[in-house]
Structure formats: structure tokens, C-alpha cells
Amino acid sequence: MDTKRIGLRVRAFRKLKGYTQQELADYVGVSLAVLGAVERGNRRLEDKILNKIADVLDMSVAELIDMSE
């Protein structure tokens, strides 16, 4: 997985859904620092966190990470 590309997609969909970083971090159960690192592409997403983010954003993991490429 390309952590930079996925991080940008997480950020874009988070904003599209109207969540702040803090709100999404709270819903997912991670710190704001962890979510920020994910969105910047500095941290690889664990499957558990990836699944929670997709659930909160009401989308599939495949849509979130754009498996079509």
C-alpha cells in the first residue's frame, strides 16, 4: 500500500464527510497525532484502524484505498 496516497484519500474523504481530524480520531479510537501521521503518509495504517476509518466514513476499504489502480 502506498501510505502517502492512502493518507491523502483518508484526508479528502474525512473532509468530504465533514469530520475534523479530532472527531475522526475519536470515532476510530486513535490519537490526533496518529491520524495526522496517517493523513501525511508518515504512518502505515493497521488493518484494524483502516477498517474503522472506512466504517466511520461509510465506505468500503476498497473504496477508501482505491484498489482500482
Contact map, one row per residue, 1 for C-alpha under 8 A:
111001000000000000000000000000000000000000000000000000000000000000000
111111000000000000000000000000000000000000000000000000000000000000000
111111100000000000000000000000000000010011111000000000000000000000000
011111110000000000000000000000000000001111000000000000000000000000000
011111111000000000000000000000000000000010000000000000000000000000000
111111111100000000000000000000000000001010000000000000000000000110000
001111111110000000000000000000000000011110000000000000000000000000000
000111111111000000000000000000000000001110000000000000000000000000000
000011111111100000000000000000000000001000000000000000000000000110000
000001111111110000000000000000000000001000000000000000000000000100000
000000111111111000000000000000000000001000000000000000000000000000000
000000011111111100000000000000000000000000000000000000000000000000000
000000001111111110000000000000000000000000000000000000001000000100000
000000000111111111111001000000000000000000000000000000001000000000000
000000000011111111110000000000000000000000000000000000000000000000000
000000000001111111100000000000000000000000000000000000000000000000000
000000000000111111100000000000000000000000000000000000001000000000000
000000000000011111110000000000000000000000000000000000000000000000000
000000000000011111111111000000000000000000000000000000000000000000000
000000000000011001111111000000000000000000000000000000000000000000000
000000000000010000111111100000010011000000000000000000000000000000000
000000000000000000111111110000110000000000000000000000000000000000000
000000000000000000111111111000000000000000000000000000000000000000000
000000000000010000111111111100000000000000000000000010010000000000000
000000000000000000001111111111110010000000000000000000000000000000000
000000000000000000000111111111110000000000000000000000000000000000000
000000000000000000000011111110000000000000000000000000010000000000000
000000000000000000000001111111000000000000000000100110010000000000000
000000000000000000000000111111100000000000000000000000000000000000000
000000000000000000000000110111110110000000000000000000000000000000000
000000000000000000000100110011111110000000000000000000000000000000000
000000000000000000001100110001111111000000000000000000000000000000000
000000000000000000000000000000111111100000000000000000000000000000000
000000000000000000000000000001111111110000100000000000000000000000000
000000000000000000001000100001111111111000000000000000000000000000000
000000000000000000001000000000011111111100000000000000000000000000000
000000000000000000000000000000001111111111100000000000000000000000000
001000100000000000000000000000000111111111111000000000000000000000000
000101111110000000000000000000000011111111000000000000000000000000000
000100110000000000000000000000000001111111100000000000000000000000000
001111110000000000000000000000000000111111110000000000000000000000000
001100000000000000000000000000000000111111110000000000000000000000000
001000000000000000000000000000000100110111111000000000000000000000000
001000000000000000000000000000000000010011111100000000000000000000000
001000000000000000000000000000000000010000111110110000000000000000000
000000000000000000000000000000000000000000011111110000000000000000000
000000000000000000000000000000000000000000001111111000000000000000000
000000000000000000000000000000000000000000000111111100000000000000000
000000000000000000000000000100000000000000001111111110000000000000000
000000000000000000000000000000000000000000001111111111000000100000000
000000000000000000000000000000000000000000000011111111100000100000000
000000000000000000000000000100000000000000000001111111110000000000000
000000000000000000000001000100000000000000000000111111111000000000000
000000000000000000000000000000000000000000000000011111111111100100000
000000000000000000000000000000000000000000000000001111111111000000000
000000000000000000000001001100000000000000000000000111111110000000000
000000000000110010000000000000000000000000000000000011111110000000000
000000000000000000000000000000000000000000000000000001111111000000000
000000000000000000000000000000000000000000000000000001111111101100000
000000000000000000000000000000000000000000000000000001100111111100000
000000000000000000000000000000000000000000000000011001000011111110000
000000000000000000000000000000000000000000000000000000000001111111100
000000000000000000000000000000000000000000000000000000000011111111100
000001001100100000000000000000000000000000000000000001000011111111000
000001001000000000000000000000000000000000000000000000000000111111100
000000000000000000000000000000000000000000000000000000000000011111111
000000000000000000000000000000000000000000000000000000000000011011111
000000000000000000000000000000000000000000000000000000000000000001111
000000000000000000000000000000000000000000000000000000000000000001111
